[in-house]
Amino acid sequence: MEGRTARWYARNRGSAPQLAEYRRQAARLAEGLPAGAAVLEVAPGPGYLAIELARLGAYRITGLDVSRTFVELAGEAARRAGVEATFRQGDVHELPFPADSFDLVVCQAAFKNFVRPVRALDELHRVLRPGGRAVIHDLRADIAPADIEREVARMGLGGLDAFWTRSALRMLRRRAITGDAFARLAAQSAFGGAEVDRDGLIGLEVRLHKAA
């Protein structure tokens, strides 16, 4: 996602209800994180979650996105917010970080787009420190059109923005997978398994751990 499309996405994800949700998610993710913990967000998009994590403590926040536009937008947003966070361009299938670099890895609304999902999970495992954890949130495949309608209504969008967001979610649902399918992918990866739960109306939450 580049250029005008990426900027439209950033604007739509920045509504007040969605920013409040990012704050809630950041608070949950930060539970148990020690001061100085290294956090990687894969595919941070415009950087809203990474910024909320940076507000919560003395963490070392890094975001990596394949989109150069999102890297630029996230860096600008972090500077406006007055927080320390580094964003760089790169590919989840070949993460440009040494092994055992991060205490927490987060990925939101992007896993369904990874063309080699097991390879992506193996890379997350590689860059996690022993005892570290990864948390993935994404769209579920087994959602109904009414679930999408309710979710978009909660986003605080109106007019054409709501229409295009509903259309995008319907299209992205075709790429999404079920919780059972995600569990099978995790079992094939270096993690060896995962805890998978529903998250809200249309999402999945996947929790993975690297053995200490």
Buried (B, 14 or more C-beta within 10 A) or exposed (E): BEEEEBBBBBEBBEBEEBBEBBBEBBEEBBEEBEEEBBBBBBBBBBBBBBBBBBBBBEBBBBBBBBBEBBBBBBBBBBEEBEBEBBBBBBBBBEBEBEEEBBBBBBBBBBBBBBEEBBBBBBBBBBBBBEEBBBBBBBBBBBBEEEBBEEBBEEBBBEEEBBEBBBEBBEEBBEEBBBBEBBBBBBEEBBBEEBEBEEBBBBBBBBBBBBEE
